[in-house]
Amino acid sequence: MGMWTVPTIITGIIIVAISYFLTAGVMKKVKHRESATDVPISKIVRDHPVAMNPIIIMYLIFGLFTGIIIFYYWSIYGY
């Protein structure tokens, strides 16, 4: 096993868990909206429509993890 195997597995588990909980939360809201005829949009979502988007959050986590790996190798080997 390589040096980055365990951090990659942990990051993958975090990404899957966050995706599941955010997607499940969206589905609960959809079911709630189906039961009501007029449900106002949350102020957080209205002010920041991308804040609760699971895809964007996953890109941020992936970018952070990749940035850590790049910074690590840059600090060890330089360029």
C-alpha positions as a Python dict, from the first residue, in 0.01 Angstrom:
ca = {
    (1, 'M'): (0, 0, 0),
    (2, 'G'): (117, 346, -86),
    (3, 'M'): (147, 645, 139),
    (4, 'W'): (-173, 807, 7),
    (5, 'T'): (-396, 497, 21),
    (6, 'V'): (-539, 555, 368),
    (7, 'P'): (-593, 934, 327),
    (8, 'T'): (-761, 868, -9),
    (9, 'I'): (-993, 608, 145),
    (10, 'I'): (-1080, 843, 432),
    (11, 'T'): (-1145, 1132, 191),
    (12, 'G'): (-1361, 904, -26),
    (13, 'I'): (-1567, 796, 275),
    (14, 'I'): (-1615, 1160, 377),
    (15, 'I'): (-1726, 1254, 24),
    (16, 'V'): (-1974, 965, 7),
    (17, 'A'): (-2114, 1041, 354),
    (18, 'I'): (-2164, 1412, 286),
    (19, 'S'): (-2318, 1337, -54),
    (20, 'Y'): (-2560, 1088, 99),
    (21, 'F'): (-2675, 1318, 378),
    (22, 'L'): (-2715, 1621, 151),
    (23, 'T'): (-2901, 1418, -112),
    (24, 'A'): (-3125, 1257, 151),
    (25, 'G'): (-3198, 1604, 290),
    (26, 'V'): (-3297, 1728, -54),
    (27, 'M'): (-3527, 1429, -104),
    (28, 'K'): (-3698, 1494, 229),
    (29, 'K'): (-3761, 1853, 124),
    (30, 'V'): (-3900, 1738, -213),
    (31, 'K'): (-4145, 1503, -40),
    (32, 'H'): (-4245, 1784, 194),
    (33, 'R'): (-4301, 2021, -100),
    (34, 'E'): (-4516, 1763, -278),
    (35, 'S'): (-4747, 1753, 25),
    (36, 'A'): (-4781, 2132, 44),
    (37, 'T'): (-4906, 2351, -234),
    (38, 'D'): (-4693, 2657, -161),
    (39, 'V'): (-4378, 2620, 45),
    (40, 'P'): (-4141, 2919, 48),
    (41, 'I'): (-3778, 2863, -44),
    (42, 'S'): (-3537, 2873, 249),
    (43, 'K'): (-3359, 3208, 297),
    (44, 'I'): (-3017, 3038, 291),
    (45, 'V'): (-3089, 2871, -43),
    (46, 'R'): (-3248, 3185, -183),
    (47, 'D'): (-2948, 3402, -89),
    (48, 'H'): (-2683, 3142, -182),
    (49, 'P'): (-2827, 2893, -434),
    (50, 'V'): (-2501, 2697, -468),
    (51, 'A'): (-2433, 2673, -92),
    (52, 'M'): (-2617, 2344, -42),
    (53, 'N'): (-2535, 2188, -380),
    (54, 'P'): (-2373, 1848, -308),
    (55, 'I'): (-2178, 1844, -636),
    (56, 'I'): (-2008, 2176, -566),
    (57, 'I'): (-1926, 2070, -210),
    (58, 'M'): (-1768, 1749, -342),
    (59, 'Y'): (-1556, 1946, -590),
    (60, 'L'): (-1435, 2164, -302),
    (61, 'I'): (-1341, 1860, -90),
    (62, 'F'): (-1165, 1697, -385),
    (63, 'G'): (-981, 2019, -468),
    (64, 'L'): (-871, 2061, -107),
    (65, 'F'): (-742, 1702, -87),
    (66, 'T'): (-561, 1733, -421),
    (67, 'G'): (-413, 2065, -312),
    (68, 'I'): (-279, 1904, 5),
    (69, 'I'): (-113, 1629, -198),
    (70, 'I'): (40, 1880, -443),
    (71, 'F'): (163, 2104, -160),
    (72, 'Y'): (314, 1803, 19),
    (73, 'Y'): (515, 1694, -283),
    (74, 'W'): (615, 2052, -362),
    (75, 'S'): (743, 2105, -7),
    (76, 'I'): (938, 1776, -12),
    (77, 'Y'): (1093, 1791, -360),
    (78, 'G'): (1056, 2156, -457),
    (79, 'Y'): (1071, 2262, -818),
}
